[in-house]
Amino acid sequence: MTMDVIDLRNFYSQPLGVVARRLINRGIRAQWPQAKGLRVLGIGYPTPYLGLFREDSERCIAFMPAAQGVLKWPTSRPCLSTLVDEFSLPLPDAAVDRILLVHALEMSDDPAGLLREVWRILAPSGRMMAIIPNRRGVWTRTDKTPFGHGRPYSRSQITELLRQTWFTPSAWSEALFVPPIDGGWILRSAVAWERLSAAISSPFAGVHIVEATKQVYRAIPARRQRTRLIPALDPVLVPTPAPRRDEIGAP
């Protein structure tokens, strides 16, 4: 089920959403420390996180699926966001160096189709990063956050999906170990939650942060076609020809 863009904006304007954005940004920045001179694209609802790359990248734009809706981004500058068909992105092949998927795969009706389109527009040396709700995480147990909507994934499910769509996972991390409780001392101690849970390798993070590379050359195994032998059989029932008039005896 796709969330409306207004609901997503409202979540990230609340204290819980602010904390979630800060913690996920830490995970993104750890894997992509800079994007100087690169072409960066966000798909889904990536605008809370694209600010990491907007200043130093060559260009930074946001594609939002038609089923979700679109909001102007950034609000005080020329618009860099647009409404798209997620299975027919308006870019040529190999046009982007970095692609960030946020609230995209779990909300898509056809995640494999979306990833194949991402593969098409990603440069051969480019990298893709996806923020995906963890199937075992606490954040997927409540629908008060966007991470509780759509389909969550386990690590093995993500790996299988990426391999089916010609990607190779290259780096993994997690975020949102803190419980999704709005307000109070829990949010104030969110960073401590993250550090402690990461140190003990807790499996209950709210999201996976997975980076993948594009498989440019993919071997296609050749299969020998098996010939099926169909025996030629004579018909069992042969129709009897009608007698000719000269063969009919006189009465």
Sequence and secondary structure as in RCSB ss.txt:
>XXXX:A:sequence
MTMDVIDLRNFYSQPLGVVARRLINRGIRAQWPQAKGLRVLGIGYPTPYLGLFREDSERCIAFMPAAQGVLKWPT
SRPCLSTLVDEFSLPLPDAAVDRILLVHALEMSDDPAGLLREVWRILAPSGRMMAIIPNRRGVWTRTDKTPFGHG
RPYSRSQITELLRQTWFTPSAWSEALFVPPIDGGWILRSAVAWERLSAAISSPFAGVHIVEATKQVYRAIPARRQ
RTRLIPALDPVLVPTPAPRRDEIGAP
>XXXX:A:secstr
    HHHHHHHHTSHHHHHHHHHHHHHHHHH    TT EEEEEES HHHHTTTTTTSSEEEEEEETTT    SST
TSS  EEEE TTS SS TT EEEEEEES TTT S HHHHHHHHHHHEEEEEEEEEEEEBTTSGGGG TTSGGGSS
  B HHHHHHHHHHTTEEEEEEEEE  S    SSHHHHTHHHHHHHHHHTT S  SEEEEEEEE SS        
          S        GGGS   
